[in-house]
Each structure stands twice: as C-alpha cells, then as structure tokens.
C-alpha cells in the first residue's frame, strides 16, 4: 500500500505575516504620482483606497498596481472621489471588490482628467 503524502498546511499566521511584510515594503517604496503621469489606456489594479483630508479638501487616495510589481498612489479629483461610499472603500481594502482605474486622458475643452473604473 502506498502512502500519499499530504502537504503540510502552514498556519494562517504565516500568510498574514508574509502579506504584512509585502505591504510594508510597498508603503516604503510608494510614490504619489500625478494622474497626468500615468499611462493613458492602461489598467491599474486598485489595491487600496482610503478617504483623506488634504489642503484642497477631502478626497480619495488610491494605491495602484501596474503590470510591473510597482505600487503608486494617486489622489482622485473631487468629482470622482465623491462617488465612493465608505462601504466601497472598505470592500476594496478587504479585497472583496477588485477594480481597475483607467486614465483616458484630458478633456480638450475643460482640461479635466477623464477616468474610468472597471
């Protein structure tokens, strides 16, 4: 009779520690990027979102992951940040809501940033 070796499951704590180490490294190497400097038409995974108060008022700060393993942060313009409810932000943080931010460029008439979330 052959015995089947089952992989030993790692304690949940190990996964949380690894995840925390990964997130901590991201925070240390994260730059705030002007929306105008992100690539037009590229999908950026929204990994984290939170409401912040700036000198220009309340807005939403998004942590975006590019196809490269680099993380960047962008402040949303007010007209976009007001569309997020606190429940939406919580679902993004908890990983229950996976969305991508896509920058479509600037409006020729108004000069405003055109953003889409999918």
Buried (B, 14 or more C-beta within 10 A) or exposed (E): EEEEEEEEEEEEEEEEEEEEEEEEEBEEEBEEBEBEEBEEEEBBBBBBBBEEEEEEEEBBBBBBBBEEEEBBBBBBBEEBBEEBEEEBBEBBBEEEBEBBBBBEEBEEEEEEBEBEBE
